[in-house]
């Protein structure tokens, strides 16, 4: 039973990869641009670039403790 489930899983992954490659050929960079604007895409690129987004409470705690090295205010 596990072998059948493994085979089905591998088949599904293969189909997904082939479909994505065909879409990438057809639409080109539009797919990557679309991905950047999704929540998962933003999280991935922020994680990749070392960007940490703080909540207001986290920011205030760091500000009060004097640990702020550089302040960038994005509005």
C-alpha positions in Angstrom: 0.0 0.0 0.0 2.8 2.4 0.9 4.5 1.7 -2.4 1.4 2.6 -4.3 1.0 5.8 -2.4 4.7 6.7 -3.0 4.2 6.0 -6.8 1.1 8.2 -6.9 2.9 11.0 -5.0 5.9 10.8 -7.4 3.5 10.9 -10.4 1.7 13.9 -9.0 4.9 15.8 -8.4 6.1 14.9 -12.0 2.9 16.2 -13.5 3.1 19.4 -11.5 6.7 20.0 -12.6 5.9 19.4 -16.2 2.9 21.7 -16.1 4.9 24.5 -14.4 7.7 24.2 -17.0 5.2 24.4 -19.9 3.6 27.5 -18.3 7.0 29.0 -17.7 7.8 28.6 -21.4 4.5 30.1 -22.5 4.2 33.0 -20.0 7.9 33.7 -19.3 8.8 36.2 -16.5 5.1 36.9 -15.8 4.9 33.8 -13.5 7.8 35.0 -11.4 6.4 38.5 -11.1 3.0 37.0 -10.1 4.7 34.9 -7.5 6.5 37.9 -5.9 3.2 39.5 -5.1 1.7 36.5 -3.3 2.1 36.1 0.5 4.3 33.1 0.1 6.4 34.8 -2.6 6.9 37.9 -0.3 7.8 35.7 2.6 10.3 33.7 0.4 12.0 36.8 -1.0 12.2 38.5 2.4 13.7 35.4 3.9 16.1 35.0 1.1 17.3 38.7 1.4 17.4 38.6 5.2 14.5 41.1 5.7 12.6 40.9 9.0 9.2 42.5 9.2 8.4 43.5 12.8 5.0 44.1 14.4 4.4 47.5 16.0 4.9 45.9 19.5 8.2 44.3 18.5 9.4 47.5 17.0 8.5 49.5 20.1 10.3 47.0 22.4 13.5 47.2 20.3 13.2 51.0 20.2 12.9 51.3 24.0 15.8 48.9 24.6 18.1 51.0 22.4 19.0 48.2 20.0 18.0 50.0 16.8 20.9 50.3 14.5 19.3 51.9 11.5 15.7 53.0 11.1 13.9 52.6 7.8 10.3 53.9 7.8 8.2 52.5 4.9 4.7 53.9 4.5 
